[in-house]
Amino acid sequence: MSSKVQAAEEEESSGFYAKHKKVYPREVHGLFATLRVLGVLTLLGLYYVVPWLSWDGHQAVLFDLPARRFYIFGLTFWPQDFFYLAVLLIIAALSLFYFTALAGRLWCGYACPQTVWTEAFLWMERKIEGDRNKQIKLDNSPLTKVKFYRKAIKHTIWIAFSLWTGFTFVGYFTPILSLGQSLVALALGPWEWFWILFYSFATYGNSGWMREQVCIYMCPYARFQSAMFDKDTLIISYDDKRGEPRGSRSKKVDPKQKGLGACVDCTLCVQVCPTGIDIRDGLQYQCIGCAACVDVCNEVMDKMGYERDLVKYTTQNAIDGNKSSILRPRIIIYTLILLGITSALIYNMATRIPLELDIIRDRNALYRTTSMGMIENIYTLKIANMDTEVHSYAISMKSDFNAKLLMRDQELVIQPGQSATFSARIEADPADVKKISQDVHFTLVAKDDETLRVEESGVFIGSGAR
């Protein structure tokens, strides 16, 4: 072996450079594999089906950016409702922290889009190229007609599936029926073309080619997850006390007589791992918590007649022989915070009134005196109709002193999703104005729907008592 080759191998083994080797995950069956398949089918089913559902004459879920209107089944949101999106993002972040502290990388193993779409691509690859051994043999063989044919079919199906994924993604922002008609007529807009192709390319590249590299090198979650772990967090671990020393043996051989542990060193736990790690080397940040190694190890233990759970979900405290508890301070705190924020959001959305009123007092003058000797304040009323119907509104004013509301516009008609501004004046007799500053209360109500009612307070500035 030349010195250059030897130096390159030493550099690679020392960790300065790790040449990528394709991972061929072996298909596995078991409890956690079934849960993962159910999760994949549910999430992909929702993703591809929901845009085609209709609700009350419109697409059930549609983020119509040009119209600044966002439909989520029976709810309609407008840019003024951005607060709800912020709260949802907070809930999503807290949920990630909560489930990570409770069960490790549960999100990564069962619900992350990278995991979900990679599972779909792996299934298609197995159907076309065969199981793990056949895939390795095919890749190592010279290029033949059969190999070219299988590879061409696989990538054609991958690309078609990716394009459908990109089309569906854009269908959440452009009505999917009209989007399909425009696609057939090749009349899509430039941004629609861009996002369909971009999202398709991302799906094809991440799930077909990069796979575990996204989890290991690109995803930041793998780097900071340990900050959310504690000794009672569920992790996947190999019981080295029971498994070592490992070694192959016949089913009829008593491992104790040969001085062996329960691990038969079949390496199946490595073969089924989607990131290609060996769980027997201990907890590693590359582990996505999919529990494929748990399922396959239990199959081997069953065949050998050994006790299950050589590889299992456990906690660091349990590994160390200490008492482990799920109900601990951080879990209780996360639970209470999530319940509080989620309950408040649901209540707020359930009692939400699709109407806004802003009272803006003219700041150019504190007040002015009319030719009739009345004290007058001028206001700008900004009304936002966040309903899906056009409404005509009536506005009234109440105060603790004798005052009169005067409107330049008598008809307050606003189209759905639109805002309008109106001028208003409040007049009062100086004899009735006892304070320099007094509160006034405006009430806005839709003439055709009494439930669409909002109240807003303002300030009336006068000369005060003399």
C-alpha positions in Angstrom: 0.0 0.0 0.0 1.4 3.4 -1.0 2.1 6.0 1.7 -0.5 8.4 0.1 -3.3 5.8 0.2 -2.4 4.9 3.8 -2.4 8.6 4.8 -5.8 9.1 3.2 -7.2 6.1 5.1 -5.8 7.2 8.4 -7.2 10.7 7.8 -10.6 9.2 7.0 -10.6 6.9 10.0 -9.5 9.8 12.4 -12.6 11.7 11.5 -11.2 14.7 9.6 -12.9 13.4 6.4 -15.6 10.9 6.2 -16.5 9.8 2.7 -20.2 9.2 2.3 -21.2 5.6 2.0 -24.8 4.9 0.9 -27.0 3.4 3.7 -29.2 0.5 2.7 -31.8 0.2 5.5 -33.1 -3.3 5.9 -36.9 -3.7 6.0 -38.1 -4.5 9.5 -41.4 -5.6 11.1 -42.6 -5.1 14.6 -44.6 -2.8 16.9 -42.6 0.3 16.3 -42.3 -0.3 12.5 -46.1 -0.6 12.4 -46.5 2.6 14.3 -44.1 4.3 11.9 -46.0 3.1 8.9 -49.3 4.3 10.4 -47.7 7.6 11.0 -46.4 7.9 7.5 -49.7 6.9 5.9 -51.7 9.3 8.1 -49.4 12.3 7.5 -49.0 11.7 3.8 -52.7 11.0 3.5 -53.5 14.3 5.2 -51.0 16.2 3.1 -52.2 14.9 -0.3 -56.0 14.8 0.5 -56.7 17.9 2.5 -56.3 20.4 -0.4 -59.0 18.6 -2.4 -61.6 18.9 0.4 -64.3 21.6 0.1 -65.9 23.5 3.0 -68.8 26.0 2.7 -68.1 26.8 -1.0 -64.3 27.1 -0.7 -61.2 25.0 -0.4 -61.1 23.6 3.2 -57.5 24.6 3.8 -56.2 27.5 1.6 -53.7 30.2 2.3 -54.8 32.7 -0.3 -51.9 35.2 -0.2 -53.1 37.5 -3.1 -56.5 37.9 -1.5 -55.0 38.0 2.0 -57.5 35.4 3.2 -56.7 32.2 5.0 -59.2 29.4 5.2 -58.9 26.6 7.7 -62.2 24.6 7.4 -64.9 26.7 9.0 -62.5 29.5 10.1 -61.4 32.5 8.0 -58.4 34.5 9.0 -57.0 37.8 7.7 -53.6 39.5 8.1 -55.0 41.2 11.2 -55.1 37.7 12.8 -51.4 37.2 12.6 -51.4 36.9 16.3 -52.9 33.4 16.0 -50.1 32.2 13.8 -47.5 33.5 16.3 -49.3 31.6 19.1 -49.4 28.4 17.0 -45.7 28.6 16.4 -45.1 29.0 20.1 -47.3 25.9 20.8 -45.3 24.0 18.1 -42.0 24.9 19.7 -43.1 24.1 23.2 -44.6 20.8 22.0 -41.2 19.9 20.4 -39.5 20.6 23.7 -42.1 18.7 25.6 -42.0 15.5 23.6 -38.2 15.6 23.3 -37.8 15.9 27.1 -40.4 13.1 27.5 -39.4 10.6 24.7 -36.3 11.9 23.0 -36.3 12.2 19.3 -39.9 11.1 18.9 -40.6 13.8 16.3 -37.6 12.7 14.2 -38.4 9.0 14.2 -42.1 9.2 13.4 -43.3 12.6 12.2 -40.5 14.7 10.7 -41.2 15.4 7.0 -37.7 14.1 6.2 -38.4 10.8 7.8 -41.9 10.5 6.4 -40.9 11.2 2.7 -37.8 9.1 3.1 -39.9 6.1 4.2 -42.1 6.6 1.1 -39.0 6.7 -1.2 -37.5 3.6 0.5 -40.7 1.7 0.0 -40.7 2.6 -3.8 -37.1 1.6 -4.0 -37.6 -1.8 -2.4 -40.6 -2.5 -4.7 -38.4 -1.8 -7.8 -34.9 -2.9 -6.9 -35.7 -5.5 -4.2 -34.5 -5.9 -0.6 -31.3 -4.6 0.9 -29.1 -7.4 -0.4 -30.5 -7.1 -3.9 -30.0 -3.3 -3.9 -26.3 -3.7 -2.8 -25.7 -6.3 -5.4 -27.4 -4.2 -8.1 -25.3 -1.1 -7.2 -22.1 -3.0 -7.2 -22.8 -4.7 -10.6 -21.6 -3.3 -13.9 -24.1 -1.2 -15.9 -26.4 -3.5 -17.9 -29.8 -3.1 -19.6 -31.5 -4.6 -16.6 -29.7 -2.2 -14.2 -30.4 0.8 -16.3 -34.0 -0.2 -16.7 -34.5 -0.6 -13.0 -32.7 2.6 -12.1 -34.6 4.6 -14.8 -38.0 3.3 -13.5 -37.1 4.1 -9.9 -36.0 7.7 -10.7 -39.0 8.3 -13.0 -41.4 7.3 -10.2 -39.4 9.3 -7.7 -39.5 12.4 -9.9 -43.2 11.9 -10.6 -44.0 11.6 -6.9 -41.8 14.6 -6.1 -43.6 16.7 -8.8 -47.0 15.7 -7.3 -45.7 16.7 -3.9 -44.6 20.1 -5.2 -48.0 20.6 -7.0 -49.8 19.7 -3.8 -47.7 22.1 -1.8 -48.6 25.0 -4.1 -52.2 23.8 -3.9 -52.3 25.1 -0.3 -51.7 28.6 -1.6 -53.5 28.6 -4.9 -56.9 26.9 -5.3 -55.8 23.4 -6.3 -58.6 22.9 -8.9 -57.7 26.1 -10.8 -54.0 25.2 -10.3 -54.6 21.9 -12.0 -56.4 23.5 -14.9 -53.6 26.0 -15.3 -51.1 23.2 -15.2 -52.8 21.3 -17.9 -53.0 24.4 -20.1 -49.3 25.3 -19.2 -50.6 28.6 -18.0 -49.1 28.8 -14.5 -47.6 32.0 -13.3 -43.8 32.3 -12.7 -44.0 31.9 -9.0 -46.2 28.9 -9.2 -43.7 27.2 -11.6 -40.9 28.2 -9.3 -42.4 26.7 -6.1 -43.7 23.5 -7.7 -40.2 22.8 -9.2 -38.3 24.0 -6.1 -40.4 21.9 -3.7 -40.2 18.9 -6.1 -36.4 19.2 -6.4 -36.1 19.5 -2.6 -38.2 16.4 -2.0 -36.4 14.4 -4.7 -32.9 15.4 -3.4 -33.6 15.1 0.3 -35.6 11.9 0.3 -34.0 10.1 -2.7 -30.4 11.0 -2.5 -29.4 12.8 0.8 -31.6 10.9 3.2 -29.6 10.4 6.4 -27.2 13.2 5.6 -30.0 15.7 6.1 -30.5 14.3 9.6 -26.8 14.1 10.5 -25.3 17.2 8.9 -28.1 19.6 7.9 -30.7 19.4 10.7 -29.8 21.7 13.6 -32.1 19.7 15.9 -29.6 16.9 16.1 -27.1 19.3 17.6 -29.0 20.9 20.3 -31.4 18.0 21.3 -29.1 17.0 24.2 -29.9 20.3 25.9 -33.5 19.1 26.3 -32.5 15.6 27.6 -32.3 14.6 31.2 -31.7 11.3 32.9 -35.4 10.4 32.8 -35.8 11.1 29.0 -36.7 8.0 27.0 -33.8 6.9 24.8 -33.0 3.8 22.8 -30.2 1.9 24.4 -28.4 -1.4 24.2 -28.0 -3.3 27.4 -24.3 -4.0 27.3 -24.3 -5.7 30.7 -26.6 -8.4 29.4 -25.4 -8.4 25.8 -21.6 -8.5 26.2 -19.4 -10.2 25.4 -21.1 -10.6 22.0 -20.6 -13.4 19.6 -22.3 -15.8 17.1 -23.5 -19.1 18.3 -26.0 -21.9 17.6 -29.5 -21.7 19.1 -28.8 -24.9 20.9 -25.7 -23.5 22.6 -25.9 -22.2 26.2 -24.3 -18.8 26.0 -23.2 -19.0 29.7 -21.1 -22.1 29.0 -19.3 -20.3 26.3 -19.0 -17.1 28.3 -21.1 -15.1 25.9 -23.8 -12.5 26.4 -27.2 -12.3 24.8 -25.9 -10.4 21.7 -25.3 -12.8 18.8 -23.5 -10.1 16.8 -25.8 -10.5 13.8 -25.4 -6.8 13.0 -29.1 -6.6 12.1 -29.5 -3.6 14.3 -27.0 -1.8 12.1 -28.6 -3.0 8.9 -32.0 -1.6 9.8 -30.8 1.7 11.0 -31.7 4.5 8.6 -28.7 6.6 9.6 -26.3 3.6 9.6 -25.1 3.7 13.2 -24.4 0.9 15.6 -26.7 1.3 18.7 -24.3 -1.0 20.6 -21.8 1.8 20.6 -24.0 3.9 23.0 -26.3 6.9 22.5 -25.3 8.9 19.5 -26.7 12.2 18.1 -27.3 10.5 14.7 -29.9 8.2 16.3 -33.4 9.5 15.2 -35.3 7.3 17.7 -37.2 5.3 15.1 -36.8 2.1 17.2 -36.1 -0.1 14.1 -33.2 -1.7 16.0 -35.6 -2.5 18.9 -38.0 -4.4 16.5 -35.3 -6.4 14.7 -33.4 -7.3 17.9 -36.6 -8.5 19.5 -37.1 -10.7 16.5 -33.7 -12.2 16.9 -34.2 -12.7 20.7 -37.5 -14.5 19.9 -35.7 -16.9 17.4 -32.9 -17.6 19.9 -35.3 -18.1 22.8 -33.8 -15.3 24.8 -35.5 -12.6 26.8 -36.6 -9.6 24.7 -35.5 -5.9 25.1 -31.8 -6.3 24.7 -32.2 -3.0 22.8 -35.1 -1.0 24.1 -36.6 2.3 25.1 -35.3 3.2 28.5 -33.8 6.0 30.5 -30.3 6.9 31.8 -31.5 6.5 35.3 -32.9 3.0 34.6 -29.6 2.1 32.9 -27.7 3.2 36.0 -30.0 1.3 38.3 -31.8 4.3 39.7 -35.4 5.1 40.0 -36.9 6.7 36.8 -39.9 8.9 36.8 -42.0 10.4 34.0 -43.7 13.0 36.1 -40.8 15.4 36.9 -40.7 19.2 37.2 -39.9 20.1 33.6 -42.6 17.8 32.2 -45.2 19.2 34.6 -44.2 22.7 33.7 -44.3 22.0 30.0 -47.7 20.4 30.4 -49.2 23.2 32.3 -47.8 25.9 29.9 -49.0 23.9 26.8 -52.5 23.4 28.3 -52.8 27.0 29.3 -51.7 28.5 26.0 -53.7 25.9 23.9 -56.8 26.4 26.0 -56.5 30.2 25.7 -56.0 29.9 21.9 -59.1 27.6 21.5 -61.2 29.9 23.6 -60.1 33.0 21.8 -60.7 31.4 18.4 -64.1 30.1 19.5 -65.2 33.5 20.8 -63.5 35.5 18.0 -65.6 38.2 16.4 -64.6 38.9 12.8 -64.7 42.6 13.2 -62.2 45.2 14.4 -62.6 48.9 15.3 -59.8 51.3 15.9 -60.4 54.8 17.3 -57.7 57.3 16.3 -58.1 60.7 17.8 -56.9 63.8 15.9 -53.7 64.8 17.6 -53.2 68.1 15.6 -55.5 69.9 18.1 -56.6 69.0 21.6 -60.0 70.3 20.8 -61.7 73.1 19.0 -64.6 75.4 19.6 -67.3 75.5 16.9 -69.2 78.6 15.7 -72.0 77.6 18.0 -69.8 77.6 21.0 -69.6 73.7 21.3 -66.4 71.8 22.1 -65.5 69.4 19.3 -63.1 66.5 19.1 -62.4 64.8 15.7 -61.7 61.1 15.3 -60.8 58.6 12.6 -62.6 55.3 12.8 -60.8 52.4 11.1 -63.2 49.4 10.6 -62.0 46.0 9.4 -64.6 43.5 8.2 -62.9 40.1 8.7 -66.1 38.1 7.9 -66.8 36.4 4.6 -69.9 38.5 3.9 -70.4 42.2 3.1 -71.9 44.1 6.0 -73.4 47.4 6.8 -72.6 48.7 10.2 -74.1 51.1 12.7 -72.0 53.0 15.3 -73.1 54.6 18.5 -71.3 56.4 21.4 -71.9 56.5 25.1 -70.3 58.8 27.7 -70.8 60.1 31.3 -71.5 63.6 30.0 -73.9 65.0 27.5 -72.3 64.6 24.1 -73.3 63.9 20.5 -71.7 61.7 17.9 -71.7 63.2 14.3 -70.7 61.1 11.3 -69.9 62.4 7.9 -70.7 59.0 6.3 -74.1 57.6 7.1 -73.6 54.3 5.4 -70.8 52.2 6.8 -70.7 49.4 4.2 -67.5 47.3 4.0 -66.7 44.4 1.8 -65.4 41.1 3.2 -61.7 41.2 4.1 -61.6 44.9 3.6 -60.8 47.9 5.8 -62.3 51.4 5.6 -61.8 54.6 7.4 -64.5 57.1 8.4 -64.4 60.5 10.0 -66.4 61.2 13.2 -66.9 64.1 15.5 -68.1 64.4 19.1 -69.6 67.6 20.2 -70.4 68.7 23.8 -71.6 71.8 25.5 -68.8 73.3 27.6 -71.1 73.4 30.6 -71.3 69.6 30.5 -67.6 69.0 30.2 -66.4 68.9 33.8 -63.0 67.4 33.2 -60.2 68.0 30.9 -60.1 64.4 29.8 -63.1 62.0 29.8 -63.7 58.5 28.4 -66.1 57.9 25.6 -67.2 54.4 24.5 -68.0 53.5 20.9 -70.1 50.5 19.9 -70.0 49.1 16.3 -72.6 46.5 15.3 -73.6 44.9 12.0 -77.1 45.8 11.0 -77.8 42.3 9.7 -76.1 40.3 12.5 -76.3 41.5 16.1 -73.5 39.0 17.1 -71.0 41.0 15.1 -70.5 43.7 17.7 -67.3 45.3 19.1 -66.7 48.0 21.6 -63.8 50.4 21.8 -62.9 53.2 24.2 -61.6 56.7 23.3 -60.8 59.9 25.0 -62.6 63.3 24.7 -60.5 66.4 25.5 -62.3 69.5 26.8 -61.5 72.7 28.5 -62.4 71.4 31.9 -64.3 73.1 34.7 -63.8 76.8 35.3 
